[in-house]
Amino acid sequence: MLFRSIGLKIQAFSNNPARKWHDQADIAALMQSNPSLDWSRVQRYAAMFNAQELLEEIRRSTCA
């Protein structure tokens, strides 16, 4: 359930902006190492925390 780990990272940096850079790096690494990630579920987590744009940016830079 990798999408849940990413969801928790999104929640963590949403609740504590000081974690943003560290959690973004973790999310990027998880995305790179799991190309079959259920992206629709990750997007739902991002939507809950208004982080869709940021997550899409990570996705573009990671999966390019």
C-alpha positions in Angstrom: 0.0 0.0 0.0 2.6 2.5 -1.1 0.0 5.1 -1.9 -0.7 5.3 1.8 2.9 6.0 2.6 2.9 8.8 0.2 -0.3 10.1 1.6 1.2 10.2 5.1 4.1 12.1 3.7 1.7 14.6 2.1 -0.1 15.0 5.4 3.1 15.4 7.3 4.4 18.3 5.3 1.0 19.9 5.1 0.8 19.9 8.9 4.4 20.9 9.4 5.9 22.9 6.5 9.4 22.4 8.0 9.2 18.8 6.7 8.4 19.8 3.2 11.7 19.3 1.5 12.5 16.0 3.3 9.1 14.5 2.6 9.2 15.7 -1.0 12.5 13.9 -1.5 11.0 10.7 0.1 8.0 10.9 -2.2 10.2 11.3 -5.3 12.2 8.3 -4.3 9.1 6.2 -3.7 7.7 7.2 -7.0 11.0 6.4 -8.8 11.3 3.0 -7.3 7.6 2.0 -7.9 6.6 2.8 -11.5 3.4 0.8 -11.1 2.2 3.2 -8.4 -1.6 3.7 -8.2 -1.5 7.3 -9.2 -5.2 8.0 -8.8 -5.1 7.1 -5.1 -2.1 9.3 -4.5 -3.9 12.1 -6.2 -6.9 11.7 -3.9 -4.6 12.1 -0.9 -3.0 15.2 -2.4 -6.5 16.7 -3.0 -7.3 16.3 0.7 -4.4 18.6 1.5 -4.5 20.9 -1.5 -1.2 19.5 -2.7 -2.1 18.4 -6.2 0.0 20.9 -8.0 3.1 20.1 -5.9 2.6 16.4 -6.3 2.2 16.8 -10.1 5.5 18.8 -10.1 7.2 16.0 -8.2 5.8 13.4 -10.6 6.9 15.3 -13.7 10.4 15.8 -12.4 10.7 12.2 -11.2 9.1 10.3 -14.0 10.4 12.2 -16.9 
